[in-house]
Structure formats: structure tokens, C-alpha cells
């Protein structure tokens, strides 16, 4: 096993950069118009608090004061019922609920926070898919920024 340089952004990660390099699509993780909402069994209607549009969800996520871009994720029906909340929640685009694991979350966060990698994402709220692309940045590209 080769020794990592002391400024290795993946030093505290269980996954290395090879696990996230390239393009990965996480299907059905974003809030969409089809996201499941609770229904009142007595009336057959969705409660007012659980009614929302994709535009509202996107505006909510964009309004979070953070250095890291946020996305609108689906909130579980259980959470919506227990907290009387909207059917979405905001999180960093590499959140473990979107990427499927805490290890992947940490690796994307390390890459995003590092000048050694370029990390871009596309949130498709029509399909609910999140696509994240990670590329290694060459030294000349680093010097340009």
C-alpha cells in the first residue's frame, strides 16, 4: 500500500478517489412531483402541509445559506406525518441519502473540498435523478484557478 501525502483530502475517508471518479447517477433520490405524500384516511386528501411543488422545493434548497450547493431530497412519508413537514428536505448534493452511503458522502465531500478535483452535479427534478461527475484536475488547471 502506497503512503498518501499528508495533505491528502481522502485521509479520513474509507473510500479513495477511484471510488467516485467519473460520472455516477443516483436514480429516484430527488423530490419530484410524484414524491409520495401522506393521505388522511378519513378524508382521502393530502394534508395542506404535505402539498408542494418542485419549484418550491428547489427554492427552499437554494435558499439554504451554505457554501455547498443544496438539493431537494424526498422526505419519508413517516417523517412528513411525525413532523407535519413538507415532502422534501434540503441537503448537500453529496448527502448520504442521495449517494447511498456515508462512505460515498465523505468521499464526495473530500473531493468537493479539494482543489485536486473538479466536482459537478446535475439535479433532474423531473426524473428524480442526481448525476455527479468527479474529475481529477491537472496541475496546470489548478494553477489557472
C-alpha positions, 0 to 999 in steps of 0.5 A: 500500500502506497503512503498518501501525502499528508495533505491528502483530502481522502485521509479520513475517508474509507473510500479513495478517489477511484471510488467516485471518479467519473460520472455516477447517477443516483436514480429516484433520490430527488423530490419530484412531483410524484414524491409520495405524500401522506393521505388522511384516511378519513378524508382521502386528501393530502394534508395542506402541509404535505402539498408542494411543488418542485419549484418550491422545493428547489427554492427552499434548497437554494435558499439554504445559506451554505457554501455547498450547493443544496438539493431537494431530497424526498422526505419519508412519508413517516417523517412528513406525518411525525413532523407535519413537514413538507415532502422534501428536505434540503441537503448537500448534493453529496448527502448520504441519502442521495449517494447511498452511503456515508462512505460515498458522502465523505468521499464526495465531500473530500473531493468537493473540498479539494482543489485536486478535483473538479466536482459537478452535479446535475439535479433532474427534478423531473426524473428524480435523478442526481448525476455527479461527475468527479474529475481529477484536475491537472496541475496546470488547471489548478494553477489557472484557478 
